[in-house]
Amino acid sequence: MKMKNFMICFVVGFFLIQSFGVFAQTTEITPPKVSPNVEKVLNTYLEALTSSATVGDAATKILPIAGGHLIAQSGNAIADDVIQFSLKKDHQNAHFYQSPAKITRVQKIENDYDGYGVTLIEGTTFKIWVAKKEGVAGMPAPVRIIVPKNDPSHPKVISNIGSL
């Protein structure tokens, strides 16, 4: 009886684990298939980082292209913890990366979201890897940009910054 229960649990568990793959909608796409609007936001982000004297200046510059968890719940500023940690790291390291961006890899994630409450944004996310400058050691780093369902002409940089 124990073996039969074990087999039933095993089979059910196996099919549950396999079913998660059905919901995963991540696909690799070639860099030329990134829309010009998404690429423009990526380059605007990198330019804001490299042209800002302070992380506070960078926060002001990226606000129009930021979304999701990067935005404070007030909806009108970059979140303090993002400035102190993730944005600070990207600001310090952005000068190691090519600008305009040389895209090395792109993952397209459909039906994605970022944020909570007033900062919630839903749409298609592009996780874009940016190459370092010639002669700089290290791997490309990802920047996530979402194309909102309700406003596809205004893509936004979303959370998980801080990898540059």
C-alpha positions, 0 to 999 in steps of 0.5 A: 500500500505504501508503495502504491501511495508513493507511486501515485504521489510521484506521478502526480508530482512529476506531472505538476513539475512538468506543467510549470514548463507550459506556463514558462514563456521565455524565449531567446530572440536575436538582438535585431528583433528588439524594437527600436523603442526598447533599444532607445530606452536601454540606451537612455538608461545607460546614457543617464548613468554615465552622464550623471555626476551622482546617483541622485542625478541618475535617479532623476534622469531615469525616472521617466523610463523607470517602472515597477519596483524601481518606483516608490509607492508614491509613484513619483520618485525612484524608491530609496532602496533602489537608489542606495543599492541597485542604482548606485551599483549600476551608476558606479559600473556603467562606464565599463559598458558600451554606450550605445549598447552592444546587445549580445543576448535577449530573452523575451518573456511574455505576460510578465509583470513587475511592481505592486499596487500603484507601481504594478506594470504588466507586459512583455519583458526583454532581458537584454545583455549589454557588452562591456567596452573593448579591453574591459574584462568580464561578462555582459550584464542584463538590463530588464525592460518591459513593454507595458500592455496598456502603453506599448509605445513607452517601455520601462526599465524595471527591477533587477538592475544593479548587474552592470 
